[in-house]
Amino acid sequence: MPDVAVIIALVLSSGSLVVSIASFVLASSAKRQAKKAATLGFRVEAINHLRAVLSDIDRGGITSRTVDTIRDALRSELVFSREVRERLHRASATTFRLNTPAARGTTHYKQDIIGLRDELQTLLTQMRQEGAL
């Protein structure tokens, strides 16, 4: 029959292991929350820039100000996922392209603007979801 001291040592060791694992899980969660909180300001700034771009489009189309504003949103891109960053780059390129006189003269300019607006709205929703604490 095993010694009582050995059984007690095993129980205490098992308890210590459980406490260590729980501490690790809590520390990982706290680290993730702290990272999100630290980047919140950049996320809000990028979201506000995207809202301004949508507002410009709703007021009549794309101007040089719209292009500048979406570029401002790109400055905060690193606080978002890779998918959001790629979509933001595509939207920026599309905005730049649609701001040219050649693009304005095409028959599908209105459809391109509608498509861009829909893409920006979807992107804004995704950015808000990622920015939520």
Beta strands, then each sheet from edge to edge (+ up, - down):
end
